[in-house]
Amino acid sequence: MLLQVSNLSKSYGVNAVLHHITFQVQHKEKIGIVGVNGAGKSTLLKIIAGEMSADSGDIHKSKETTLGYLAQNSGLQSERTIIEEMRTVFAHLIEAENELRELEVRIADPSLHENEKLYADTMERYAKRSDWFREQGGFEINTRINSVLHGMGFGSFDHNTPISTLSGGQKTRLALARILLQAPDLLMLDEPTNHLDIETLTWLESYLRSYSGAILVVSHDRYFLDALTGTTIEIERHAARRYSGNYSRYLELKAAQYETDLKHYEKQQEEIARMEQFIQRNIVRASTTKRAQSRRKALEKMDRVEKPLGELKKAHFSFEVERMTGKDVLTVSDLSITFPGRNTPLLDNVSFQLSRGETVALIGPNGIGKSTLLKALTGAMEPSGGTIAFGSHVKIGYYDQEHARLNSNNTVLEEVWSAYPHLEEVKIRTVLGNFLFSGEDVLKRISALSGGEKARVSLSKLMLAKANVLILDEPTNHLDLFSKEMLEAALIDYEGTLLFISHDRYFLNKMAERIVELSPEGIQHFLGNYDDMLEKKRDMEADKELSQISTAPAKLKQEAETAAAAIAGTYEANKQAKQAERSRQRKLEKLENDIARLEEQIAELEQQLTEPEVFNDYVRIGEIQANIDERKKALEEAYEQWEQHME
């Protein structure tokens, strides 16, 4: 055991954040910490790291155990160059290396040989320090530094670049690189996937999977959690609960645990009801009063099972379309964008099209120009060449990952209401309530909001726009796992056209029907989602290898061509099957949402029929009954369609 957290509690004023948190971290264990924004995940890591004190509880670890903590968005602040900063991690080894060089000079001095004892002592010291240096990895310092810097996206950088000249995202990646080189026994990471592109994310996953120490990670990246963690700790309602398995397994176990707890509660409630009925019937009868009193005592001593708490309130929203576009939504032809003062364009010869109803993802490494392209599409930046042509009746809704369009001086209510002044205050408050801003929350200043709260404000404005084309730049950034699920559900039901940037591979797999990849070599188009793209790239690599044997004998060439044809045929068949399955799953999800909504509406209308003010109003009863019949008919049709898609 590396770490023991016992009965940890923390409050801010009267607001409890963590309450009696207890868990252990075993050697080499990789644990994901999950929970909604504000649950206390970051606070927990800060307390363990010693950057914040707890109100009560204990943290136990051995003196030999080393901890490494990387806070969320904590960029590296240093006046050193990149290589100088990375080498400070190995200061003890560099010091030993310098001593070895000094010893080598002394050993080479002929005068040392005249004193046999001093010569022997020097040789012994050199042998011991040399063995220690080798065991501690002294000969691999440069290899380790270069490997980590390359993996974190600094492979093409001049390592003598001053850190002070880097961007905020680059400083954050460099801080992560530095802590990886430190290799502590327990590595604690708070949202390490922020500011990482897909290539860097993939490398980091691979590196952390083979990491020799234990890992405690807070993340909202489901793909990352599933790939890395084997244990999940959920922080919910100030308490912690441990689950064996990654994030997907945790969801299954949590749902099963809730059903089990609910059954135990309901079973006990039935038993309590039977006992109370027996007591009421028999307490007044002389012949049975003793039995009734015995039951009453048993009832008083019973350990009551608490009713399991349902799901926390989640954001709930949908994107409606006021008017549909024409078939052709967007045509980008030979687009180039060059920043002032630069000779070479950031983007060059970019061409693609969007058709009505498509869901297209735009991906590529950081700095390639994805966000710049979206700004050009929304008119926020002028291209230096090429054309952007929108189709008929296009109304764009744009989501900016930096939330630059939010006025930091406004309250939440003012921010949304100022964008839609024609709406009544009650409507604005209702919409904000759907995004978890209720009561006094709507009076918070934008400047005081967290990243996740700003994201929800931007999404609320986007929802009210009723745009038929959504252009989204990293829409899942800063959203907790539950809010991401709500966003996915809303976008799956969206009837307009969607173009989005994302590094969230789970989101890409769920949403993308087509991928446009920007790279230094140009632009590539892939049908399908993220996994389909990876499969296509593997096939392209296989084709490339097969083409390299074109100089081989004719028989070998024929075998290679046959294999290539088989690969291509299998890929096309698999691609079509996957596309059909994704289409079926989307339709099923939409139908299930429709069925749930209709059933809820029917239940509400039937409840209205029992209300006293309606009961004697025959006209109102007729109207309500007509609504019920209409929704039941729609429900029956939805069930029929659902059954057809399940076959």
C-alpha positions in Angstrom: 0.0 0.0 0.0 1.4 3.4 -1.1 -1.3 5.7 0.4 -4.1 5.5 2.9 -6.8 8.2 3.1 -8.9 7.9 6.3 -12.1 9.8 7.1 -11.0 12.9 5.2 -13.5 15.9 5.5 -13.4 19.4 4.1 -15.8 22.3 4.1 -15.8 25.8 2.7 -17.7 27.8 5.4 -21.0 26.0 5.9 -20.8 24.1 2.6 -19.4 20.6 2.9 -17.2 19.5 0.0 -15.8 16.1 1.2 -17.2 14.0 4.0 -15.4 11.1 5.6 -13.5 10.1 2.5 -11.6 6.8 2.9 -9.7 4.8 0.3 -6.3 3.2 -0.4 -3.9 3.3 -3.2 -1.9 0.1 -3.9 1.5 -0.2 -5.6 1.1 0.1 -9.4 -2.7 0.7 -9.1 -4.2 3.1 -11.7 -7.2 4.9 -10.3 -9.6 7.2 -12.0 -11.5 9.8 -9.9 -14.8 10.8 -11.4 -17.7 13.1 -10.4 -19.6 16.2 -11.5 -17.9 19.6 -11.6 -17.7 20.9 -8.1 -17.8 17.5 -6.5 -14.5 18.0 -4.8 -12.1 16.0 -7.0 -9.5 18.7 -7.3 -9.8 19.6 -3.7 -9.1 15.9 -2.7 -5.9 15.8 -4.8 -4.7 19.1 -3.4 -5.2 17.8 0.2 -3.2 14.6 -0.6 -0.5 16.7 -2.2 -0.2 18.9 0.9 -1.3 22.0 -0.9 -4.4 22.3 1.1 -5.4 21.2 4.7 -8.3 19.0 5.6 -10.7 19.9 8.4 -10.4 16.3 9.7 -9.1 12.9 8.8 -5.6 11.4 8.1 -3.3 10.7 5.2 -0.8 7.9 5.7 2.2 7.1 3.5 5.7 5.8 4.1 8.6 8.2 4.2 10.1 6.6 1.2 7.0 7.1 -1.0 7.4 10.0 -3.4 4.4 11.9 -4.7 4.1 13.9 -7.9 1.1 16.3 -8.4 0.1 18.2 -11.5 -2.7 20.6 -10.9 -5.3 21.4 -13.6 -4.0 23.9 -16.3 -0.8 24.5 -14.3 1.7 25.8 -16.8 5.4 25.6 -16.1 6.8 29.0 -15.0 10.5 29.1 -15.5 13.3 31.4 -16.8 15.2 28.4 -18.1 15.2 26.9 -21.6 13.3 23.7 -22.3 16.3 21.4 -22.0 17.7 23.2 -18.9 14.4 22.7 -17.1 14.1 19.1 -18.0 17.7 18.4 -16.9 16.9 19.8 -13.4 14.9 16.7 -12.8 18.2 14.7 -13.0 20.3 17.1 -10.9 21.4 14.4 -8.6 22.6 12.3 -11.6 24.2 15.2 -13.3 26.1 16.0 -10.1 27.2 12.3 -9.9 28.3 12.5 -13.6 30.4 15.6 -12.9 32.0 13.8 -10.0 32.8 10.8 -12.2 34.5 13.1 -14.8 36.6 14.7 -12.0 37.6 11.2 -10.7 38.6 10.2 -14.2 40.9 13.2 -14.5 42.4 12.4 -11.1 42.9 8.7 -12.1 44.7 9.8 -15.3 47.1 11.9 -13.2 50.5 9.9 -12.9 51.2 11.5 -9.6 48.2 9.6 -8.1 49.9 6.3 -8.8 52.7 7.1 -6.4 50.3 6.9 -3.5 48.9 3.3 -3.6 46.3 3.8 -0.8 45.0 7.1 -2.3 44.9 5.5 -5.8 43.0 2.4 -4.4 40.5 4.6 -2.6 39.9 6.7 -5.7 39.4 3.7 -7.9 37.0 2.2 -5.3 35.1 5.5 -5.1 34.9 5.6 -8.9 33.6 2.0 -9.2 30.9 2.6 -6.6 29.7 5.9 -8.1 29.8 4.5 -11.6 27.7 1.5 -10.5 25.2 3.7 -8.8 25.1 6.1 -11.7 24.3 3.2 -14.1 21.7 1.6 -11.8 19.9 5.0 -11.4 19.6 5.4 -15.2 22.3 8.0 -15.6 23.3 6.8 -19.1 19.7 7.2 -20.3 19.1 10.8 -19.2 19.2 12.3 -22.7 17.2 9.4 -24.2 14.4 9.8 -21.6 14.2 13.6 -22.0 14.1 13.4 -25.8 11.5 10.6 -25.7 9.1 12.4 -23.4 9.6 15.8 -25.1 8.8 14.2 -28.5 5.8 12.4 -27.1 4.4 15.6 -25.6 4.7 17.4 -28.9 8.1 19.2 -28.5 10.0 16.9 -31.0 10.3 19.7 -33.6 11.1 22.4 -31.0 14.5 23.9 -30.5 15.3 22.6 -27.0 17.1 25.8 -26.2 13.8 27.8 -26.5 13.1 29.9 -23.4 10.1 28.5 -21.6 8.8 32.1 -21.0 8.2 32.5 -24.7 5.8 29.5 -24.9 2.0 29.6 -25.0 -0.1 28.7 -22.0 -1.0 25.3 -23.5 2.6 24.6 -24.3 3.7 25.4 -20.7 1.0 23.0 -19.4 2.3 20.2 -21.7 5.8 21.0 -20.5 4.8 20.8 -16.9 3.3 17.3 -17.6 6.5 16.3 -19.4 8.6 17.4 -16.4 6.5 15.4 -13.8 6.6 12.3 -16.1 10.4 12.5 -16.1 10.4 12.8 -12.2 8.6 9.3 -12.2 7.3 9.5 -8.5 5.9 6.4 -6.8 2.4 8.0 -6.9 1.6 10.2 -9.9 -1.4 12.5 -9.3 -2.8 14.2 -12.4 -5.7 16.7 -12.5 -7.2 16.8 -16.0 -3.9 16.0 -17.8 -5.6 15.6 -21.2 -6.5 19.3 -21.4 -4.6 21.1 -24.3 -3.5 17.7 -25.8 -4.2 16.8 -29.4 -5.1 13.2 -30.3 -1.5 12.2 -31.2 -0.2 13.3 -27.9 -3.1 11.8 -26.0 -2.4 8.4 -27.6 1.3 8.6 -26.7 0.4 9.6 -23.1 -2.0 6.7 -22.7 0.7 4.3 -23.8 3.3 5.8 -21.5 1.0 5.8 -18.5 -0.2 2.2 -19.1 3.4 1.0 -18.7 4.2 3.4 -15.9 5.9 1.6 -13.0 4.3 3.6 -10.2 0.7 4.2 -9.1 -1.5 6.8 -10.7 -4.4 8.8 -9.3 -6.0 10.7 -12.1 -9.0 13.1 -12.4 -10.3 13.2 -15.9 -13.5 13.9 -18.0 -12.0 12.0 -21.0 -13.9 8.7 -21.1 -11.7 7.1 -23.8 -8.6 8.0 -21.7 -10.1 6.6 -18.5 -11.2 3.4 -20.2 -7.7 2.8 -21.7 -5.8 3.6 -18.5 -7.6 2.9 -15.3 -8.5 -0.4 -13.5 -10.2 1.2 -10.5 -12.7 4.0 -10.3 -13.5 6.2 -7.3 -16.7 8.2 -7.6 -17.0 11.4 -5.5 -20.8 12.1 -5.2 -22.7 14.0 -2.6 -19.5 14.6 -0.6 -18.8 10.9 -0.2 -16.5 8.4 -2.0 -17.3 5.0 -3.4 -14.9 2.6 -5.0 -15.6 0.4 -8.1 -13.4 -2.2 -9.7 -12.9 -1.5 -13.4 -12.5 1.4 -15.8 -15.1 4.1 -16.4 -17.4 2.0 -18.6 -17.4 -0.8 -16.1 -18.1 1.7 -13.3 -21.2 2.8 -15.0 -22.5 -0.8 -15.3 -21.6 -1.5 -11.6 -23.2 1.7 -10.4 -26.5 1.0 -12.2 -26.5 -2.6 -10.9 -25.8 -1.4 -7.3 -28.6 1.1 -7.4 -31.1 -1.5 -8.5 -29.9 -3.9 -5.7 -30.1 -1.1 -3.1 -33.5 -0.1 -4.3 -34.8 -3.7 -4.1 -33.5 -4.1 -0.5 -35.2 -0.8 0.4 -38.5 -1.7 -1.2 -38.4 -5.2 0.4 -37.9 -3.7 3.8 -40.6 -1.1 3.3 -43.0 -3.9 2.5 -42.0 -5.8 5.6 -42.4 -2.6 7.7 -45.9 -2.0 6.2 -47.0 -5.6 7.1 -45.7 -5.3 10.6 -47.5 -1.9 11.1 -50.7 -3.3 9.8 -50.5 -6.3 12.2 -49.8 -4.0 15.1 -52.8 -1.8 14.3 -55.1 -4.8 13.9 -54.0 -6.6 17.0 -52.8 -4.1 19.6 -56.4 -3.6 21.0 -57.3 -7.3 21.3 -56.4 -8.9 24.6 -55.6 -12.3 23.0 -53.1 -10.8 20.5 -51.8 -7.7 22.3 -48.6 -9.3 23.4 -47.7 -10.4 19.9 -48.5 -6.9 18.6 -46.2 -5.4 21.3 -43.5 -7.8 20.4 -43.8 -6.8 16.7 -43.6 -3.1 17.8 -40.4 -3.7 19.7 -38.9 -5.6 16.7 -39.9 -2.7 14.5 -38.3 -0.1 16.8 -35.0 -2.1 16.8 -34.9 -2.7 13.0 -32.0 -1.3 11.2 -33.7 0.9 8.6 -32.3 0.7 5.0 -32.1 4.2 3.6 -33.7 4.8 0.3 -31.0 4.9 -2.4 -30.5 8.4 -3.8 -31.3 8.7 -7.5 -29.2 10.4 -10.0 -28.0 13.9 -9.5 -29.7 16.6 -11.4 -28.3 16.8 -14.9 -28.3 19.5 -17.5 -31.1 18.9 -20.0 -31.4 20.6 -23.3 -32.0 20.2 -27.0 -31.1 22.1 -30.2 -34.1 23.1 -32.4 -34.0 24.3 -36.0 -36.2 27.2 -37.0 -35.9 26.6 -40.7 -34.0 23.9 -42.7 -31.2 24.8 -45.1 -30.9 23.8 -48.7 -29.2 20.5 -49.7 -25.8 22.2 -50.2 -24.8 23.8 -46.9 -21.1 24.8 -47.3 -18.4 24.7 -50.0 -14.8 25.6 -49.1 -12.5 25.8 -52.1 -8.7 26.2 -52.1 -8.9 28.2 -48.8 -5.7 29.8 -47.5 -5.1 31.8 -44.3 -2.0 33.7 -43.6 -1.4 35.7 -40.4 0.0 39.2 -40.7 3.8 39.2 -40.6 4.1 35.6 -41.8 5.4 34.6 -45.2 3.9 31.1 -45.2 0.2 30.4 -44.8 -1.1 28.6 -41.7 -3.7 26.9 -43.9 -3.3 26.3 -47.6 -5.5 24.7 -50.3 -8.2 23.5 -47.9 -11.3 22.2 -49.7 -14.3 20.4 -48.4 -18.1 20.4 -48.6 -21.0 20.1 -46.1 -24.4 18.8 -47.0 -27.7 19.2 -45.1 -27.9 16.9 -42.0 -24.2 15.8 -42.1 -22.1 15.5 -38.9 -18.5 16.2 -39.7 -15.5 16.3 -37.4 -12.4 18.5 -38.0 -9.3 17.1 -36.4 -5.5 17.6 -36.5 -2.5 18.4 -34.2 -2.4 21.5 -32.1 -1.4 24.6 -34.0 -2.4 23.3 -37.4 -5.1 25.9 -37.8 -8.4 24.2 -36.9 -9.9 27.0 -34.8 -8.6 29.5 -37.3 -10.5 27.7 -40.0 -13.7 27.9 -38.0 -13.2 31.6 -37.3 -12.9 32.1 -41.1 -16.1 30.2 -41.7 -17.9 32.4 -39.1 -16.6 35.6 -40.5 -14.3 36.4 -37.6 -11.2 36.2 -39.8 -10.5 37.0 -43.5 -9.0 34.3 -45.6 -6.0 35.3 -47.8 -7.1 33.1 -50.7 -9.9 30.7 -51.9 -13.6 30.9 -51.3 -16.2 30.1 -48.7 -19.7 29.7 -50.1 -22.8 29.0 -47.9 -26.0 27.5 -49.3 -29.5 28.9 -48.9 -31.2 29.7 -45.6 -28.1 29.0 -43.6 -28.2 30.3 -40.0 -25.0 29.6 -38.1 -24.7 28.9 -34.3 -21.0 29.1 -33.2 -19.5 27.7 -30.0 -16.1 29.2 -29.1 -14.0 27.1 -26.8 -12.4 30.2 -25.3 -15.9 31.7 -24.6 -14.5 35.1 -25.9 -18.0 36.2 -26.8 -19.1 36.2 -23.1 -19.1 39.5 -21.3 -17.2 39.0 -18.1 -19.1 41.9 -16.4 -22.5 40.4 -17.0 -24.4 38.2 -14.7 -25.5 34.8 -16.1 -29.0 36.1 -16.5 -27.9 39.4 -18.1 -25.6 37.5 -20.5 -28.3 35.3 -22.0 -31.1 37.9 -21.7 -29.0 40.5 -23.6 -28.7 38.1 -26.5 -32.4 37.4 -26.6 -34.1 40.6 -25.2 -37.4 39.7 -26.8 -37.9 36.7 -24.4 -39.5 37.0 -21.0 -37.4 36.6 -17.9 -39.2 33.5 -16.9 -38.3 31.9 -20.2 -34.6 32.8 -19.8 -34.6 31.5 -16.2 -36.3 28.2 -17.3 -33.6 27.7 -20.0 -30.8 28.5 -17.5 -32.5 26.0 -15.0 -32.1 23.3 -17.7 -28.4 24.1 -17.6 -28.2 23.8 -13.8 -28.4 27.6 -13.1 -31.1 28.0 -10.5 -32.1 30.5 -7.9 -29.2 32.8 -7.0 -26.9 31.1 -9.5 -28.2 33.2 -12.3 -26.9 36.3 -10.5 -23.3 35.1 -10.6 -20.9 37.2 -12.7 -19.4 35.5 -15.8 -15.9 36.4 -14.5 -16.5 34.3 -11.4 -17.6 31.2 -13.2 -15.6 28.0 -13.7 -14.7 26.7 -17.1 -17.6 24.2 -17.0 -20.1 26.9 -15.9 -19.0 29.2 -18.8 -19.5 26.3 -21.2 -23.0 25.8 -20.0 -23.8 29.5 -20.4 -22.5 29.4 -24.0 -24.5 26.3 -24.7 -27.7 27.9 -23.3 -27.2 30.8 -25.7 -26.6 28.4 -28.6 -29.7 26.4 -27.8 -31.9 29.6 -28.0 -30.4 30.5 -31.4 -32.3 27.7 -33.2 -29.6 27.7 -35.8 -29.6 25.1 -38.6 -25.8 24.9 -38.8 -23.8 24.4 -35.6 -20.1 25.1 -35.7 -18.5 23.9 -32.5 -14.9 24.4 -31.3 -14.1 21.8 -28.6 -17.6 21.6 -27.2 -16.8 19.0 -24.6 -13.9 20.9 -23.0 -14.6 21.7 -19.3 -17.8 19.7 -19.3 -18.0 16.9 -16.7 -18.8 13.4 -17.9 -22.6 13.7 -17.2 -22.9 17.0 -19.1 -21.0 15.5 -22.0 -23.6 12.7 -22.2 -26.4 15.3 -22.2 -24.7 17.2 -25.0 -24.3 14.1 -27.1 -28.0 13.2 -26.6 -29.0 16.7 -27.7 -26.7 16.6 -30.8 -27.8 13.2 -31.8 -31.4 14.5 -32.0 -30.3 17.7 -33.8 -31.8 17.8 -37.3 -29.4 20.5 -38.7 -25.9 20.3 -39.9 -22.9 19.9 -37.5 -19.3 20.7 -38.0 -17.1 20.4 -34.9 -13.5 20.3 -33.6 -12.7 17.8 -30.9 -9.9 15.8 -29.3 -12.4 13.7 -27.3 -12.1 10.4 -29.0 -15.2 9.0 -27.3 -17.2 12.0 -28.6 -15.7 11.5 -32.1 -16.7 7.9 -32.1 -20.2 8.7 -30.9 -20.9 11.7 -33.2 -18.7 11.8 -36.3 -20.1 10.4 -39.6 -17.2 11.9 -41.6 -13.8 13.2 -40.5 -11.7 15.9 -42.2 -8.1 15.7 -40.9 -5.7 18.6 -41.3 -2.0 17.8 -41.2 1.3 19.4 -42.3 1.1 17.2 -45.4 -2.4 18.5 -46.4 -6.0 17.5 -45.9 -7.5 14.0 -45.8 -11.1 12.8 -45.8 -12.4 9.7 -44.0 -15.9 8.2 -43.9 -17.0 7.1 -40.5 -15.9 7.9 -37.0 -12.5 7.9 -35.2 -12.1 4.1 -35.0 -13.1 3.8 -38.7 -10.4 6.4 -39.5 -7.7 4.4 -37.6 -8.7 1.2 -39.4 -8.5 3.0 -42.8 -5.1 4.3 -41.9 -3.9 0.8 -40.9 -5.1 -0.5 -44.3 -3.4 2.4 -46.1 -0.2 1.5 -44.3 -0.6 -2.1 -45.3 -1.2 -1.1 -48.9 2.0 1.0 -48.8 4.0 -1.9 -47.6 2.5 -4.1 -50.3 3.4 -1.6 -53.0 7.0 -1.7 -51.8 7.4 -5.2 -53.1 6.5 -4.3 -56.6 10.0 -5.3 -57.8 9.5 -8.9 -56.4 8.9 -11.9 -58.7 5.6 -12.1 -60.6 4.1 -14.8 -58.3 4.9 -12.8 -55.2 3.5 -9.7 -56.8 0.3 -11.5 -57.6 -0.1 -12.8 -54.1 0.4 -9.3 -52.8 -2.2 -7.9 -55.1 -4.7 -10.6 -54.1 -4.0 -9.8 -50.4 -4.4 -6.0 -51.1 -7.7 -6.7 -52.9 -9.0 -8.8 -50.0 -8.0 -6.1 -47.5 -9.8 -3.4 -49.5 -12.9 -5.6 -49.9 -13.0 -6.4 -46.2 -12.6 -2.7 -45.3 -15.4 -1.6 -47.5 -17.7 -4.3 -46.2 -16.8 -3.5 -42.6 -17.2 0.2 -43.2 -20.7 -0.2 -44.7 -21.7 -2.5 -41.9 -20.5 -0.1 -39.3 -22.2 2.8 -40.9 -25.5 0.9 -41.1 -25.2 -0.1 -37.4 -24.4 3.4 -36.3 -27.4 4.7 -38.2 -29.6 2.0 -36.6 -28.2 2.9 -33.1 -28.9 6.6 -33.7 -32.5 5.9 -34.7 -33.0 3.6 -31.7 -31.6 6.3 -29.3 -33.9 8.9 -30.8 -36.9 6.6 -30.7 -36.2 5.7 -27.0 -36.0 9.4 -26.2 -39.3 10.0 -28.0 -40.9 7.0 -26.1 -39.7 8.3 -22.7 -40.9 11.8 -23.5 -44.4 10.6 -24.7 -44.8 8.3 -21.7 -43.9 11.2 -19.3 -46.4 13.5 -21.1 -49.2 10.9 -20.9 -48.6 10.4 -17.2 -48.7 14.2 -16.6 -52.0 14.5 -18.5 -53.6 11.5 -16.7 -52.5 13.1 -13.4 -54.3 16.3 -14.5 -57.6 14.3 -14.9 -57.5 13.5 -11.2 -57.2 17.2 -10.1 -60.4 18.7 -8.5 -60.5 21.8 -10.7 -60.4 19.5 -13.8 -62.7 16.7 -12.5 -65.9 18.7 -12.9 -64.9 20.6 -16.1 -66.2 18.4 -18.9 -64.7 20.6 -21.6 -61.3 20.5 -20.1 -61.6 16.7 -19.6 -62.3 16.3 -23.3 -59.3 18.4 -24.3 -57.0 16.5 -22.0 -58.4 13.2 -23.1 -57.9 14.2 -26.8 -54.2 15.0 -26.0 -53.8 11.7 -24.2 -55.2 9.8 -27.2 -53.0 11.7 -29.6 -49.9 11.0 -27.6 -50.8 7.3 -27.2 -51.2 7.0 -30.9 -47.7 8.6 -31.4 -46.4 6.3 -28.7 -47.8 3.2 -30.4 -46.1 4.3 -33.7 -42.8 4.9 -31.9 -42.9 1.4 -30.3 -43.6 -0.1 -33.7 -40.7 1.7 -35.3 -38.5 0.7 -32.3 -39.4 -3.0 -32.7 -38.6 -2.8 -36.5 -35.1 -1.4 -35.8 -34.5 -4.0 -33.1 -35.1 -6.9 -35.5 
